[in-house]
Structure formats: structure tokens, C-alpha cells
């Protein structure tokens, strides 16, 4: 076929592989939406749903939480809330040796904690806010 400039172009063969990269939680959610997903994605890379606790310190996890809070436009996280965020993550998964990397769950916890802080006009997300949010999440999980 002729290109707009009058130069003749040859067709070339094109081949591509599309790889779906997801953690176990996300993959489960996607498959619940469309059970035939695998016919479109023949190559699926499963990321671990968690890491050993020794691989990520409280400070590391708090930095991850702070980045999510900042990206979501939430209040900054008070220094005293780091342990509560870490404990909430461990409780959410129920495995004392593995720290879950469920960013959706962490984001939901932070959103709820931010609402708790807003209710008392706090400038930061505090430990009590995170603990209240974790209790709410646990209540929702039980019911």
C-alpha cells in the first residue's frame, strides 16, 4: 500500500504475548468477574500475597502506608500509628509469620482511619484511628 508520502510500505508480521501480572487476591477477584479470563491471558504471573515478617519491618510497612495515604490525599500518618497499621495487616490475614501485601486492604484501612481522624478534626491519622478502623474491618469480616 502507498503511504501518504507516496512511499510504498510492506506489511510486517506482528506477534505479541500479553502477560497478566497479579497477586492472588487480585487474580481471584478478576476470575470471579470473568471466569473465562484465562482464554485471553495464557500467561499469568502470580505475585506472592505476602512476604515473611522478617523481610519488611514496621518502618518499611509504615513508609508504604504513608505513600498510599499521600497518593489518596489522606491525612499524614502519625508516628505512633505505625505499629497499629502493622498489627492490623497481620490480623487481617491471620498468618503471624507472613505480612500480607494486600494494598487494597491497606488502602481501605487508611481510608477508614482517615474518616475516624476527620470525625475529631485530628491533623494526622493516629493510633486510635487505625485501631478503630481495624475493629470496623474485623466486624465486617465476621458478618
Buried (B, 14 or more C-beta within 10 A) or exposed (E): EEEEEEEEEEEEEEEEEEEBEBBBBBBEEBBEEEEEBEEEBEEBEEEEBBBEBEEBEBEBBBBBBBEBBEEEEBBEBBEEBBBBBBBBBBBBBEEEEBBBBBBEBBBBBBBBBBBBBEEEEBEBBBBBBBBBBBEBBEEEEEE
